[in-house]
Amino acid sequence: MAQAERRILVVTHTGRDDALAAAAEVCARLLDAGVTVVVPPGHRDDLRDAHSGLESVVTLGEQVAAQDLELAIVLGGDGTILRASELVYSSRTPLLGVNLGHVGFLAEIERDDLSAAVERALARDYTVEERMTLAVRVKRGAEIIYETWALNEASVEKASRERMLEVAIEIDGRPLSTFGCDGVLMATPTGSTAYSFSAGGPVVWPDLDAMLLVPLSAHALFARPLVVSPESSLAVELLERTPTNGVLWCDGRRSFDLPTGARVIARRSEVPVRLARLHPRAFTERLVRKFDLPVTGWRGPRS
């Protein structure tokens, strides 16, 4: 019986020479193993210029659909992984991240382990970890004017530097507070080490299902970060008295202009993002390694 065709997506930052070279190396190795190599639209010519043996790579959405992919190998920083998640969202394709950026929290391995990672991918020797995402909806009155999703966070921010937003925040359909601010984040545990972390939000272990609400530079006595149930809903409303329009950003990639009176609602999405893992490493170790935290002198558990 003939084996089913294997299709693996390779995503990289084509504006960086080191990332392009690494992606070309991965593509060549996959092709040698008989795998159909798939790349995002517009990337094929760049990869062919970087490596002469990549004539047979195909384009996602033209020759191959996201639903037909076995795996996506992503070379770059967290921004590249977020872009790759857009390409395969709802297809259940796992993402194997190779960090070529700085912190690279979503990536599984570093550049030096690239060859071994390709071998593990070819052998299907990895586990899959699911990360919750947010379903984000914008309403004005009863009308839904925009819908999208986020892996890290949905941020409601001011459109003008000179003026603050006037917002009401809401939990489970009930108002909690109103205040002036630069914005409000609604984040997942995955996003707790991204924008939310920079804004003073708590670090939440990714195996905990929860949602975070983090005000940005709020002028209020009660404007602390909140952690709520994954079954809850979060909402931020731009009050009519706010002196400026706002903007919604999801994962820093997709934006939508918010008029006054708009209400942004975030709930847990039924569609997770799936990350391929090669090493069953505790999240504590990931924090220590990525943030270079001082643990010198630790002698281990006393039990």
Sequence and secondary structure as in RCSB ss.txt:
>XXXX:A:sequence
MAQAERRILVVTHTGRDDALAAAAEVCARLLDAGVTVVVPPGHRDDLRDAHSGLESVVTLGEQVAAQDLELAIVL
GGDGTILRASELVYSSRTPLLGVNLGHVGFLAEIERDDLSAAVERALARDYTVEERMTLAVRVKRGAEIIYETWA
LNEASVEKASRERMLEVAIEIDGRPLSTFGCDGVLMATPTGSTAYSFSAGGPVVWPDLDAMLLVPLSAHALFARP
LVVSPESSLAVELLERTPTNGVLWCDGRRSFDLPTGARVIARRSEVPVRLARLHPRAFTERLVRKFDLPVTGWRG
PRS
>XXXX:A:secstr
      EEEEEE TTSHHHHHHHHHHHHHHHHTT EEEE TT HHHHHHH TT TT EEBTTTB GGG SEEEEE
ESHHHHHHHHHHHTTTT  EEEEE SSS SS SEEGGGHHHHHHHHHTT  EEEEE  EEEEEEETTEEEEEEEE
SSEEEEEES TTS EEEEEEETTEEEEEEEESEEEEE TGGGGTHHHHTT     TTS  EEEEEES BSSS   
EEE TTSEEEEEE TT SS EEEEETTTEEEEE TT EEEEEE S  EEEEESS   HHHHHHHHHT   TT   
   
